[in-house]
Amino acid sequence: MVRPAGTDTGTAMGTDPRVPSLSQFSIVCRVAISVLALAIVAPIEAQDATNPPAQFALKFGVGHTDNVAFDSTEIAAPIVTVGTIFDVVRNSPRIAAYLVGDVDYRHYDTNAVIDADEIVGSVDGNVTFQLVPRLFEWMVQENFGQTRTNPLRTASVGNRERTAIFSTGPRLNVPIGSRNILKIGLSRAERRFEDSTQYNGEVDSTNVAWVHAVSAMAAVQVVVDDSEMDFRSNSPGYEFRTVSAGYIARLPSGSIELRGGRGEIVIASKSDPTTVGRLVWNRTLGARSSMSLWAARELTDTGETFRLDSQPAATVGSPETIFGDAVSTRERLADVFGANGRRLRDARPSRDPFKRSSVGVRFELVGLHSTLAFTGESARDRYESSDVLNNDTTSTGITFDREFGTRWRGDLGLTFVKEDYLAGNNDGDDIFSRLIFSRGIGRLSTLSFGLEKNQQRRQLDFDETVYTVSLRHSILQ
């Protein structure tokens, strides 16, 4: 298979991204080990909503695909997978931490395809140390996953590359009277792409916020943000500057965040000012259902969309900027599309910052034996220097699962993504569907039978059907 050609956005192919990189994974491993260590030593009086039981499981599977390259060659190949899934959250007076991930190593047994091995999935971890409780803290965060090497093509074996962002920095909280607090945060983020190394670089950010508590569950705030991106290559960097005012509150049946202000993107001393804003509203509709609505206009780039926790759709949950904890932050990473699904869709590698306008809705209905979830989103991206990646994207996702007795379970998922690019002939539709039946074996193991159908409707139409059988064994639950 020929790796997809780069676009005029600067995409370049490098070494094989399917071979694990020690430098790439060392940061992930350090964060994972530190968080797991904290999970063991952090004092916990009882398991509760803020300290749920830790989960860790191993996965082994075999399968078959009828189009491993997802192209016109239609090469079939057996698949062998080994993976892990974990979910750890710990909150204590001194430490707030979470580690959530779902990662698979996949081997495609064929000599006809280059890069026949790959690592697919996401790892997101965060540790916040309360060095001086409620006054001075230090944050360490790692986000790992994949992006599309060529953002104009569908994600596939030859069009996924590992990407990681490591962030760290201090935060100072200065009380002013009984109702006001001044929050000052500094951070440095290191961005690394396995193939597209021209996008590697560092981001230095400063955040200053004045927060006034209207009540125990509501506050108003004025926020000043400044972020400066420097590429390791000779490419010019850029700077984000924003000033906004907002209202944030927890309601009896949900929460609300409202923010508005002005922002600008500065490239080579040239400024492009615009209006920025965000509205996120969450509401519990009854004992078993909930709904969320959001709308936003923001200044962003590849790295911020990759991090997920800065996106409006990801802030659905609770307004943790003031009242938050590790649980709410980590819960935002799980939704209909999945963490890595969002990254492959939204984080288009580019040196160019852009303005994103987005709206969305999410609905969830939980029954005694079944769960139905729906998410619909629409985003409009306009890049600063080039129109190659300017796009209007609409995404719809639905999942349904049901238990059949005490042993059997069925899961159905459908995702539809429509990308309309303003330049060139790169418009297309991607449809991903899956059906999984699982049977419990004993108390800690599950045997699953899966069917996946992946479809691309672009300049050329490609289909792929994947059959899998997998065994999952829980070590912690």
GIQUI-V536235 format. One record per backbone hydrogen bond with DSSP energy under -1.0 kcal/mol. NH is the residue of the N-H (numbers start at 1). CO is the residue of the C=O. E is the energy in kcal/mol with one decimal. If there is no record, write none. Layout:
nh:NH co:CO e:E
nh:NH co:CO e:E
//
This chain:
nh:10 co:7 e:-1.5
nh:25 co:21 e:-2.4
nh:26 co:22 e:-1.8
nh:29 co:25 e:-2.7
nh:30 co:26 e:-2.2
nh:31 co:27 e:-2.4
nh:32 co:28 e:-2.7
nh:33 co:29 e:-2.8
nh:34 co:30 e:-2.4
nh:35 co:31 e:-2.7
nh:36 co:32 e:-2.5
nh:37 co:33 e:-2.4
nh:38 co:34 e:-2.3
nh:39 co:35 e:-2.2
nh:40 co:36 e:-1.1
nh:41 co:37 e:-2.3
nh:42 co:38 e:-2.7
nh:55 co:87 e:-2.2
nh:56 co:476 e:-2.0
nh:57 co:85 e:-2.5
nh:58 co:473 e:-2.6
nh:59 co:83 e:-2.9
nh:60 co:471 e:-2.3
nh:61 co:81 e:-2.3
nh:62 co:469 e:-2.4
nh:63 co:79 e:-2.2
nh:64 co:467 e:-2.2
nh:65 co:77 e:-2.4
nh:66 co:465 e:-1.6
nh:68 co:75 e:-3.0
nh:70 co:67 e:-1.1
nh:74 co:71 e:-1.0
nh:77 co:65 e:-2.3
nh:79 co:63 e:-2.4
nh:80 co:107 e:-2.2
nh:81 co:61 e:-2.6
nh:82 co:105 e:-1.9
nh:83 co:59 e:-2.7
nh:84 co:103 e:-2.4
nh:85 co:57 e:-2.1
nh:86 co:101 e:-2.3
nh:87 co:55 e:-2.6
nh:88 co:99 e:-2.8
nh:90 co:97 e:-2.9
nh:92 co:95 e:-2.6
nh:96 co:128 e:-1.9
nh:97 co:90 e:-3.0
nh:98 co:126 e:-2.2
nh:99 co:88 e:-2.6
nh:100 co:124 e:-2.5
nh:101 co:86 e:-2.3
nh:102 co:122 e:-2.2
nh:103 co:84 e:-2.3
nh:104 co:120 e:-3.0
nh:105 co:82 e:-3.2
nh:106 co:118 e:-3.2
nh:107 co:80 e:-2.7
nh:108 co:116 e:-2.5
nh:109 co:78 e:-2.2
nh:110 co:108 e:-2.1
nh:118 co:106 e:-2.2
nh:120 co:104 e:-2.7
nh:122 co:102 e:-1.3
nh:123 co:144 e:-2.0
nh:124 co:100 e:-2.7
nh:125 co:142 e:-2.6
nh:126 co:98 e:-2.4
nh:127 co:140 e:-2.8
nh:128 co:96 e:-2.8
nh:129 co:138 e:-2.9
nh:130 co:94 e:-3.4
nh:131 co:129 e:-1.4
nh:132 co:136 e:-2.7
nh:135 co:132 e:-2.8
nh:136 co:132 e:-2.5
nh:137 co:171 e:-2.5
nh:138 co:129 e:-2.1
nh:139 co:169 e:-2.8
nh:140 co:127 e:-2.4
nh:141 co:167 e:-3.0
nh:142 co:125 e:-2.5
nh:143 co:165 e:-2.3
nh:144 co:123 e:-2.7
nh:145 co:163 e:-2.4
nh:147 co:161 e:-2.1
nh:153 co:150 e:-1.9
nh:159 co:156 e:-1.6
nh:161 co:147 e:-2.3
nh:163 co:145 e:-2.8
nh:164 co:192 e:-2.4
nh:165 co:143 e:-2.5
nh:166 co:190 e:-2.2
nh:167 co:141 e:-2.9
nh:168 co:188 e:-1.7
nh:169 co:139 e:-1.8
nh:171 co:137 e:-2.6
nh:172 co:184 e:-3.4
nh:173 co:135 e:-3.4
nh:174 co:182 e:-3.2
nh:176 co:180 e:-2.9
nh:181 co:211 e:-2.0
nh:182 co:174 e:-2.8
nh:183 co:209 e:-3.2
nh:184 co:172 e:-2.9
nh:185 co:207 e:-3.2
nh:186 co:170 e:-2.3
nh:187 co:205 e:-1.9
nh:188 co:168 e:-2.4
nh:189 co:203 e:-2.5
nh:190 co:166 e:-3.0
nh:191 co:201 e:-2.9
nh:192 co:164 e:-2.6
nh:194 co:162 e:-2.5
nh:197 co:195 e:-2.3
nh:199 co:196 e:-1.9
nh:200 co:197 e:-1.6
nh:201 co:191 e:-1.6
nh:202 co:230 e:-2.2
nh:203 co:189 e:-2.5
nh:204 co:228 e:-2.1
nh:205 co:187 e:-2.6
nh:206 co:226 e:-2.8
nh:207 co:185 e:-2.7
nh:208 co:224 e:-2.5
nh:209 co:183 e:-2.8
nh:210 co:222 e:-2.5
nh:211 co:181 e:-2.8
nh:212 co:220 e:-3.0
nh:213 co:179 e:-3.3
nh:214 co:218 e:-1.3
nh:215 co:218 e:-2.0
nh:219 co:248 e:-2.5
nh:220 co:212 e:-2.4
nh:221 co:246 e:-2.4
nh:222 co:210 e:-2.1
nh:223 co:244 e:-3.0
nh:224 co:208 e:-3.0
nh:225 co:242 e:-2.5
nh:226 co:206 e:-2.1
nh:227 co:240 e:-2.2
nh:228 co:204 e:-2.4
nh:229 co:238 e:-2.9
nh:230 co:202 e:-2.6
nh:232 co:200 e:-2.5
nh:238 co:229 e:-1.2
nh:239 co:266 e:-1.8
nh:240 co:227 e:-3.0
nh:241 co:264 e:-2.2
nh:242 co:225 e:-2.2
nh:243 co:262 e:-2.7
nh:244 co:223 e:-2.6
nh:245 co:260 e:-2.6
nh:246 co:221 e:-2.8
nh:247 co:258 e:-2.9
nh:248 co:219 e:-2.6
nh:249 co:256 e:-2.4
nh:250 co:217 e:-2.6
nh:251 co:254 e:-2.7
nh:254 co:251 e:-1.4
nh:255 co:282 e:-1.6
nh:256 co:249 e:-2.4
nh:257 co:280 e:-2.4
nh:258 co:247 e:-3.0
nh:259 co:278 e:-2.6
nh:260 co:245 e:-2.4
nh:261 co:276 e:-2.5
nh:262 co:243 e:-2.2
nh:263 co:274 e:-2.8
nh:264 co:241 e:-2.5
nh:265 co:272 e:-1.2
nh:266 co:239 e:-2.7
nh:267 co:270 e:-2.5
nh:270 co:267 e:-2.0
nh:272 co:265 e:-1.6
nh:274 co:263 e:-2.8
nh:276 co:261 e:-2.2
nh:277 co:297 e:-2.3
nh:278 co:259 e:-2.6
nh:279 co:295 e:-2.8
nh:280 co:257 e:-2.4
nh:281 co:293 e:-3.0
nh:282 co:255 e:-2.7
nh:283 co:291 e:-2.8
nh:284 co:253 e:-3.5
nh:285 co:289 e:-1.4
nh:286 co:289 e:-1.3
nh:290 co:364 e:-2.1
nh:291 co:283 e:-2.8
nh:292 co:362 e:-2.7
nh:293 co:281 e:-2.7
nh:294 co:360 e:-2.0
nh:295 co:279 e:-2.2
nh:296 co:358 e:-2.5
nh:297 co:277 e:-2.5
nh:298 co:356 e:-2.6
nh:300 co:354 e:-2.6
nh:305 co:301 e:-2.0
nh:306 co:302 e:-1.8
nh:307 co:303 e:-1.9
nh:309 co:307 e:-2.4
nh:311 co:308 e:-1.8
nh:315 co:311 e:-1.3
nh:320 co:318 e:-2.2
nh:322 co:319 e:-1.5
nh:323 co:319 e:-1.7
nh:324 co:320 e:-1.3
nh:329 co:325 e:-1.5
nh:330 co:326 e:-2.3
nh:331 co:327 e:-2.4
nh:332 co:328 e:-1.1
nh:333 co:330 e:-1.3
nh:334 co:331 e:-1.4
nh:342 co:338 e:-2.1
nh:343 co:339 e:-1.8
nh:344 co:340 e:-2.5
nh:345 co:341 e:-1.3
nh:346 co:342 e:-3.4
nh:347 co:343 e:-1.6
nh:348 co:346 e:-1.8
nh:354 co:300 e:-2.5
nh:355 co:382 e:-2.4
nh:356 co:298 e:-2.8
nh:357 co:380 e:-2.2
nh:358 co:296 e:-2.6
nh:359 co:378 e:-2.1
nh:360 co:294 e:-2.2
nh:361 co:376 e:-2.3
nh:362 co:292 e:-2.5
nh:363 co:374 e:-2.7
nh:364 co:290 e:-2.4
nh:365 co:372 e:-3.1
nh:366 co:288 e:-3.6
nh:367 co:370 e:-3.6
nh:371 co:401 e:-2.1
nh:372 co:365 e:-2.9
nh:373 co:399 e:-2.5
nh:374 co:363 e:-2.8
nh:375 co:397 e:-2.5
nh:376 co:361 e:-2.5
nh:377 co:395 e:-2.7
nh:378 co:359 e:-2.4
nh:379 co:393 e:-2.8
nh:380 co:357 e:-2.6
nh:381 co:391 e:-2.5
nh:382 co:355 e:-2.2
nh:384 co:353 e:-2.1
nh:391 co:381 e:-1.4
nh:392 co:420 e:-2.3
nh:393 co:379 e:-2.6
nh:394 co:418 e:-2.3
nh:395 co:377 e:-2.4
nh:396 co:416 e:-2.5
nh:397 co:375 e:-2.7
nh:398 co:414 e:-2.3
nh:399 co:373 e:-2.3
nh:400 co:412 e:-2.6
nh:401 co:371 e:-2.1
nh:402 co:410 e:-2.3
nh:403 co:369 e:-3.1
nh:404 co:408 e:-2.9
nh:408 co:404 e:-1.4
nh:409 co:438 e:-2.0
nh:410 co:402 e:-2.9
nh:411 co:436 e:-2.8
nh:412 co:400 e:-3.1
nh:413 co:434 e:-2.3
nh:414 co:398 e:-2.3
nh:415 co:432 e:-2.9
nh:416 co:396 e:-2.9
nh:417 co:430 e:-2.8
nh:418 co:394 e:-2.9
nh:419 co:428 e:-2.8
nh:420 co:392 e:-2.2
nh:422 co:390 e:-2.1
nh:428 co:419 e:-2.4
nh:429 co:457 e:-2.2
nh:430 co:417 e:-2.7
nh:431 co:455 e:-2.4
nh:432 co:415 e:-2.6
nh:433 co:453 e:-2.2
nh:434 co:413 e:-2.4
nh:435 co:451 e:-2.3
nh:436 co:411 e:-2.6
nh:437 co:449 e:-2.4
nh:438 co:409 e:-3.0
nh:439 co:447 e:-2.8
nh:440 co:407 e:-2.3
nh:441 co:445 e:-3.1
nh:445 co:441 e:-1.2
nh:446 co:472 e:-2.4
nh:447 co:439 e:-2.7
nh:448 co:470 e:-2.9
nh:449 co:437 e:-2.8
nh:450 co:468 e:-2.7
nh:451 co:435 e:-2.3
nh:452 co:466 e:-2.7
nh:453 co:433 e:-2.6
nh:454 co:464 e:-2.8
nh:455 co:431 e:-2.7
nh:456 co:462 e:-3.0
nh:457 co:429 e:-3.3
nh:458 co:460 e:-1.2
nh:462 co:456 e:-1.5
nh:464 co:454 e:-2.3
nh:466 co:452 e:-2.5
nh:467 co:64 e:-2.4
nh:468 co:450 e:-2.2
nh:469 co:62 e:-2.8
nh:470 co:448 e:-2.2
nh:471 co:60 e:-3.4
nh:472 co:446 e:-2.8
nh:473 co:58 e:-2.5
nh:474 co:444 e:-3.0
nh:475 co:56 e:-3.1
nh:476 co:56 e:-1.9
//
